[in-house]
Amino acid sequence: MNVEFEGAKFLGQICGVSIMRAGESMEQGLRSVCVGVRIGKVLIQRDEETAQPKLYYSKLPQDISERYVLLLDPMLATGGSVMCAIEVLKNAGVAESRIIFINLICSPEGIETVASKYPEMKIVTAEIDLGMDEHKFIVPGLGDFGDRYFGTTE
């Protein structure tokens, strides 16, 4: 069979942005497949009593508005932290359609919350768990990912 193939077109440069601290666990994997990729950081912590996110720090590549952004955080529970990070990216000039949120485990509630507010953004995940408990933790989940990765569990 003689079929013509035009190929795929590279749409533009990428960068990674990790939501510190757990998102940093995903940086080496990205660097392994995308040698020399630029990495930005945002530090957003969730208040455990209110479950609301608070931005403490952000450092992004200067030309981030011209790139596709792979937003890295292994867990999506309520969606508060990732939505805060998305707003940081949008304020830096990144188009919503150029943000790809990459994670490992999601709650269905988090997916619904984030996807309804940011319909042009893509979510790539490995697992959708059952839901969240009364403390807004993913069930069954696996506990605090950052603590597990960095060996700081009690």
C-alpha positions as CSV (number, residue, x, y, z in Angstrom):
1,M,0.0,0.0,0.0
2,N,1.4,3.4,-0.9
3,V,0.1,6.0,1.7
4,E,1.6,9.4,2.0
5,F,2.4,10.6,5.5
6,E,3.0,14.3,6.1
7,G,4.4,13.8,9.6
8,A,3.9,15.6,12.9
9,K,4.7,19.2,13.4
10,F,6.5,20.5,16.5
11,L,4.3,23.2,17.9
12,G,6.7,25.0,20.1
13,Q,9.1,24.9,23.1
14,I,8.1,23.5,26.4
15,C,9.1,24.0,30.0
16,G,8.2,22.3,33.3
17,V,6.8,24.1,36.3
18,S,6.7,22.1,39.5
19,I,4.5,22.8,42.4
20,M,7.0,22.6,45.3
21,R,7.7,20.3,47.1
22,A,6.0,17.1,45.8
23,G,6.1,18.3,42.1
24,E,9.9,18.4,42.3
25,S,9.7,14.6,42.4
26,M,8.6,14.6,38.8
27,E,11.4,16.9,37.5
28,Q,14.0,14.3,36.9
29,G,11.7,12.2,34.8
30,L,11.0,15.3,32.6
31,R,14.7,16.1,32.4
32,S,15.4,12.5,31.4
33,V,13.2,12.7,28.3
34,C,13.6,16.4,27.5
35,V,17.3,17.1,28.0
36,G,17.9,20.8,28.8
37,V,14.3,21.6,29.6
38,R,13.7,24.8,31.6
39,I,12.1,24.3,35.0
40,G,10.1,26.9,36.9
41,K,8.9,26.6,40.5
42,V,5.8,27.7,42.5
43,L,5.4,27.1,46.2
44,I,1.8,26.8,47.1
45,Q,0.7,25.3,50.4
46,R,-2.7,24.2,51.5
47,D,-4.0,25.4,54.8
48,E,-5.0,22.1,56.5
49,E,-7.9,23.7,58.4
50,T,-9.5,25.6,55.5
51,A,-8.1,23.5,52.6
52,Q,-7.4,26.8,50.8
53,P,-4.2,27.4,48.8
54,K,-1.7,30.2,49.5
55,L,1.1,31.2,47.1
56,Y,4.4,31.8,48.8
57,Y,6.9,31.9,45.9
58,S,7.2,31.7,42.1
59,K,10.2,31.7,39.8
60,L,9.4,31.1,36.1
61,P,11.4,31.1,32.9
62,Q,11.5,34.6,31.4
63,D,10.0,33.5,28.1
64,I,7.3,31.2,29.7
65,S,4.5,33.0,27.8
66,E,5.9,31.6,24.5
67,R,6.1,28.0,25.8
68,Y,3.9,25.1,26.4
69,V,3.9,24.4,30.2
70,L,4.0,21.0,31.7
71,L,2.6,21.7,35.2
72,L,3.9,19.0,37.6
73,D,2.3,17.9,40.9
74,P,1.7,14.2,41.7
75,M,-1.7,14.6,43.5
76,L,-4.9,16.4,42.6
77,A,-7.3,16.5,45.5
78,T,-9.5,19.6,45.9
79,G,-7.8,21.4,43.0
80,G,-7.0,24.5,45.0
81,S,-3.2,24.3,44.6
82,V,-3.2,23.6,40.9
83,M,-5.8,26.3,40.2
84,C,-3.6,28.8,42.1
85,A,-0.6,27.7,40.0
86,I,-2.7,28.0,36.8
87,E,-3.5,31.6,37.8
88,V,0.2,32.3,38.4
89,L,0.9,31.0,34.9
90,K,-1.9,32.9,33.3
91,N,-0.7,36.1,35.0
92,A,2.7,35.4,33.4
93,G,1.1,35.4,30.0
94,V,0.7,31.6,29.4
95,A,-2.4,30.8,27.4
96,E,-4.7,28.3,29.2
97,S,-4.6,26.0,26.2
98,R,-0.8,25.8,26.5
99,I,-0.9,24.3,30.1
100,I,-0.8,20.5,30.5
101,F,-1.2,19.4,34.1
102,I,0.7,16.1,34.7
103,N,0.1,14.1,37.8
104,L,-0.2,10.6,39.2
105,I,-3.4,10.4,41.3
106,C,-6.6,12.5,41.0
107,S,-9.8,12.7,42.9
108,P,-13.0,12.9,40.7
109,E,-14.0,16.1,42.6
110,G,-10.6,17.7,41.8
111,I,-10.9,16.8,38.1
112,E,-14.4,18.3,37.9
113,T,-13.4,21.5,39.8
114,V,-10.3,22.2,37.7
115,A,-11.8,21.1,34.3
116,S,-14.9,23.2,34.8
117,K,-12.9,26.4,35.6
118,Y,-10.2,25.8,33.0
119,P,-11.8,23.9,30.1
120,E,-8.9,24.6,27.7
121,M,-6.2,23.1,29.9
122,K,-5.4,19.4,29.6
123,I,-5.0,17.0,32.5
124,V,-2.8,13.9,32.2
125,T,-3.1,11.4,35.1
126,A,-2.3,7.8,35.8
127,E,-5.1,7.1,38.3
128,I,-8.5,8.4,39.4
129,D,-9.1,7.3,43.0
130,L,-12.5,7.0,44.7
131,G,-12.8,10.5,46.1
132,M,-11.9,12.5,49.1
133,D,-12.5,12.0,52.8
134,E,-13.8,14.6,55.3
135,H,-10.3,16.1,55.6
136,K,-10.1,16.6,51.8
137,F,-7.5,13.9,51.3
138,I,-7.7,11.5,48.4
139,V,-9.2,8.1,49.2
140,P,-7.6,5.6,49.2
141,G,-4.7,7.8,48.1
142,L,-1.2,7.2,49.5
143,G,-0.7,9.9,52.1
144,D,1.5,12.9,51.7
145,F,3.4,12.3,48.5
146,G,6.2,14.8,49.3
147,D,6.8,13.2,52.7
148,R,7.0,9.8,51.1
149,Y,9.3,10.9,48.3
150,F,11.7,12.9,50.5
151,G,11.5,10.4,53.4
152,T,10.1,12.8,55.9
153,T,7.1,10.7,57.0
154,E,6.6,10.3,60.7
